[in-house]
Amino acid sequence: MTASKRTAQATNESLHRIFTIAEAPDSTLGRIEQEMSHNLAGFLNNHIVASKNALTDIEQDFICPRIPEQPEFVSDHMHHLLDKLVAQSVHTASPSFIGHMTSALPSFILPLSKLMVGLNQNLVKVETSKAFTPLERQVLGMMHNLVYQEGGDFYQAWMHSAQHSLGAFCSGGTVANITALWVARNKLLKAQGNFNGISRSGLFSALQHYGYQGLAILVSERGHYSLKKSADILGLGQDSVIAIETDENNKINCQQLAKKCQQLAAQNIKVLAIVGVAGTTETGNVDPLDEMADIAEKYQCHFHVDAAWGGATLLSNKHRGLLAGIERADSVTIDAHKQMYVPMGAGVVLFKDPASVADIEHHAEYILRQGSKDLGSHTLEGSRPGMAMLVYASLHIISRPGYEMLINQAIEKAEYFADIINQHEDFELITEPELCLLTYRYVPKSVQTLLAHAGDEQQAELNMLLGKLTKFIQKRQREDGRSFVSRTRIKVGRYNDEKVIVFRVVLANPLTTKQNLRDILAEQCLLAQESENFLPQLLAAVKA
Ligand SMILES: *Cc1c(COP(=O)(O)O)cnc(C)c1O
């Protein structure tokens, strides 16, 4: 046998082996698995090193475009992954990582995810997801019930109906929002007379047929950027998303909204959808949904609620009232991978009317046949994993009261953090928490006093410097790797609607303690002292 033949044979044997035989428990992979399943938090603490490597340095580890010609042993490859990938990852589960909506996961998620991957069901069609399709439909029913609370007969009738869907499971809030607006668009511009509907004939013919000058999507200026993406993809163009002013609490100004509807009607521009936000991404505020529903009803347009972040609040009897009016929405987006503690890739869009999805129905000859119960006939995405199982399991294992506890505690923690910011003389709370988000910044007491009496010009000057200081502190804190808050730029009423740079905090991790929060403020005070330009300039302004 020649050498190359022997290599080929060996490769063939090991290929067969990786599909049939598990790695030994004492191999590198086996040990990692044990460590992870024994104590995930400990595993992450051990293997993620608070690396100060710059992104550009890390890029050097991921620069080779060559697909390997030599197979590697799993264990050797695991060492490579641990060194280059895991070690330099972001510790999103850390109790001091309070800057984004991604946080710790319950421990049961790990083995369940493995089961999900092992089963490798494809939810696009029943032929690859028997049992998972009914399960996903039930989960959609549970989430629908959470929002709309229709009676048992309703769910009995529609949950498993081939022609209906209570919603659609998808990878996240972005696709959920696109799907909702896709339904709204196709419903508005449906077939009529000899016009075949937008779905077949496209936007140009649709506008001509219906005689509209254009379409608009109205949302507050705090709306998520995925709405612009949706407008882009749906052929409306990003500029058709019209931002309506918010009040001092970051909620849409309904007078302005109604006025805009009036103006657009006069210009023969049809409002495709009014979008309410339940939990703005930057500040966590909820729009006055009931009032918005009235306006949507008056102008006969689709009412969508983007509750990607805040939707889980409905699980708390104490706080669900904050979202009053959501049950009047034609469609609702909720991300289970945010406040429901499921890993990423779990968004849902729910439809008040289970027949809504008829407007986005697609069929093919080999799957998704007419009358089949294939979920793929009503989803934007094709092949999809069985993420619904993780939502299903979480709803059973944690249960509604368990979720209520998590939601209530997160809000209490945000209130506590707001309190200590208010009590600390060198910090300024910018937005009060309504859900578990808040924004604030570091402003030395003397600068606060000066700001309070400053004229417009000086105020702008000070805010510019404070913005640079905030940015400096946030970056340093991220680089030091002990803790993390994010930052954003928002319009602030008390500064004549000037946009200021602020720290943004999301208190979703159940393991974050009050001590963690006090430590974060203390660390920020110290980091501020390290600023060689901005802090001295601010203090000089006070002296002048
Ligand atoms: C997170 C979020 C989205 C986008 O969701 P993805 O899951 O990131 O696609 C949309 N809207 C709001 C309000 C969000 O908070």
Ligand as a Chemical Component Dictionary entry (heavy atoms), coordinates in Angstrom:
data_LIG
# 
_chem_comp.id                   LIG 
_chem_comp.type                 NON-POLYMER 
_chem_comp.pdbx_formal_charge   0 
_chem_comp.three_letter_code    LIG 
# 
loop_
_chem_comp_atom.comp_id 
_chem_comp_atom.atom_id 
_chem_comp_atom.alt_atom_id 
_chem_comp_atom.type_symbol 
_chem_comp_atom.charge 
_chem_comp_atom.model_Cartn_x 
_chem_comp_atom.model_Cartn_y 
_chem_comp_atom.model_Cartn_z 
_chem_comp_atom.pdbx_ordinal 
LIG C1 C1 C 0 -33.269 43.359 21.122 1  
LIG C2 C2 C 0 -34.352 44.103 20.468 2  
LIG C3 C3 C 0 -34.684 43.907 19.126 3  
LIG C4 C4 C 0 -33.869 43.008 18.211 4  
LIG O1 O1 O 0 -33.864 41.712 18.613 5  
LIG P1 P1 P 0 -32.711 40.688 18.136 6  
LIG O2 O2 O 0 -33.098 39.487 18.897 7  
LIG O3 O3 O 0 -31.415 41.305 18.524 8  
LIG O4 O4 O 0 -32.855 40.530 16.671 9  
LIG C5 C5 C 0 -35.754 44.591 18.606 10 
LIG N1 N1 N 0 -36.454 45.460 19.365 11 
LIG C6 C6 C 0 -36.162 45.690 20.655 12 
LIG C7 C7 C 0 -36.976 46.656 21.439 13 
LIG C8 C8 C 0 -35.092 45.024 21.254 14 
LIG O5 O5 O 0 -34.776 45.269 22.536 15 
# 
loop_
_chem_comp_bond.comp_id 
_chem_comp_bond.atom_id_1 
_chem_comp_bond.atom_id_2 
_chem_comp_bond.value_order 
_chem_comp_bond.pdbx_ordinal 
LIG C1 C2 SING 1  
LIG C2 C3 SING 2  
LIG C2 C8 DOUB 3  
LIG C3 C4 SING 4  
LIG C3 C5 DOUB 5  
LIG C4 O1 SING 6  
LIG O1 P1 SING 7  
LIG P1 O2 DOUB 8  
LIG P1 O3 SING 9  
LIG P1 O4 SING 10 
LIG C5 N1 SING 11 
LIG N1 C6 DOUB 12 
LIG C6 C7 SING 13 
LIG C6 C8 SING 14 
LIG C8 O5 SING 15 
# 
